[in-house]
Amino acid sequence: MAIKRRTRRQKPASERKKEGESGRFYYKGSRLKPLQAFCQVARLGSVSRAAEALFLSQPAVSLQLKALESHYGVPLLERVGRRLSLTREGQALYDLARPLVEGFDGLDEAFRGSQSGLDGGELHIAAGSSTLLHMLPEPLAAFRTLRPDVRLHLHSVTGQAGLAKLRADEVDFAVGAMWEVPNDIDYAPLQRFDAMLITAPTHPLAKKSAIKLEDLSPHGLILPPKQLSTWRMVTTAFEQRRVPYQVAIEVGGWEVIKQYVAQGLGIAIVSALCLTDADKARLVARPLREYFPSRTYGVLVRKGK
């Protein structure tokens, strides 16, 4: 992620004073992203862990932190041992910024907020099939109890299709995971899920106590289509560490992937979101946090809506 530098003409002192009084701060057109990065670093104590949580590069997070410190003119973080800790000024900013960047506390609150102005109308929600199947039933049931007069339209979409529907005003909001939030979208994180290696119980990897990325190389992967973010996440992990991999099957849908893995057709990396108690009898699941980032799911709305 790069910062574009523009050469500006020197402005009169009166104009410069006016700008200083306004206190306006922009980083790539958004004041929210640097604050998101700052709050994640404050919470996790590490630029690398914050970058993983936000699905950004470490240099991008570092630039955002420097932009904040430059804007406020004070150090916000200091290193204490191996951990980054808040300075006194950083703690003050964190206390103010945290409610803004955390947004909704949960899906139930997001649904309640969406009731405003519905008045017996319709509510359109875009989400992936796994989100619709495993994450939304409980909050949707709660919403139906509160507002039985509202008809729900659930749009099962993948990848960028949800964003496209949101921008086209075809849905009121979307629920899903984001690698990086576009400037025209507001995003409220809700739940975080680990990436899990799944195998059949009879698979050789199911019996290993500790699994390294290299252990996956001899075995065929079952991956979603290339245009989806999961494909990029999995293949990038192998390529960055120069570990060979092989794709045995490319198919859409976590439920299909789980079924194929259970039948011994390959192994897969899936979100813990799609794993249920019923899967324990037919699949062995292992977290691989060292190699694959967890994914944060949240609510997306168009800014200004």
Phi, psi and omega in degrees: 000124184246151176261124179283128180258129180242138177276124182250152173285150177290126183265155176301156183300325181296323179288321179295322179295319180296321179294319180297323180290328182289332178065026183283137184225126180233140170226106184052041174080008182215135174268350184280320186298314177299323178292323175298315179297315180300314182293323178293318178296318179298322182284320186263341178075018185204135177293320182295317179291324177294319178298320178296317181294328182266356183059044177237169174278157178298318177300324179296317179295318179299319178297320180295321178294318178296322179297319178296313181295323177294320181295314183274345176073021180219152174288134182256336182226150175220150182272125175240102187068233180264001186247143172274128180239159181283139167283178178299317178293322179296321178296320179297317179292320180299317180298327180279322187277331187305312179298331182288318186273336178285329177062231183290144177277338182189169181297324180302315180294324179296319179293319179298320179295330181285351181290334185304121177085358180291309173047057175076018182266222183233151177231122182254127182233131177254136179197160175288163184299321179292323177295316178297323186279321190249337187254327189267338186307315183294309178294328177293322177296320178296320179295319180297326177294320181284322185228071180293345181279351183263128177274130179263134174242114181257121183255114179276111185225166177228156173055229184282353182297324178295318177296320180298317178295323179295314181290331178277002180062030177273342177227156179281322174201167179236156176234127181177186179262144180233133172283314178213133186275124177297157183294337183266009183237136169264136186230127178245107181294144184237301184223150182240138183229138178287154169278133186238136169278128176240140178220166170289152180301333182271358183289145180305324181291337181294339184262354181280136180283324179230131185243128174258162180300323180298333180294339182278341188305316183288350189252138181290134179269143170253115187237154171292172180304154186299332183285353181267153186294332180297319177303312181296319181298315182290310183294325178297320179300318178290314185293322180296328180262005179056043177255125180292152178212163178223136179261119181271317184219138173245118184207147180270147174100120181297324182295321177294315180300315179299319180296317180294321177296316180299330180274002176082020182276353180163185176245166183209157171249117183231165174283141177300342178305322188271359181266133182239172177299327180294336181286343184297332182282338186242351183226151169250126184243133179228130174287141177233061186297333182293335186246326185239130183288149172289165182237134179260127179258143181202184181261134179243133175224156174289139178297138178086358181268000000 
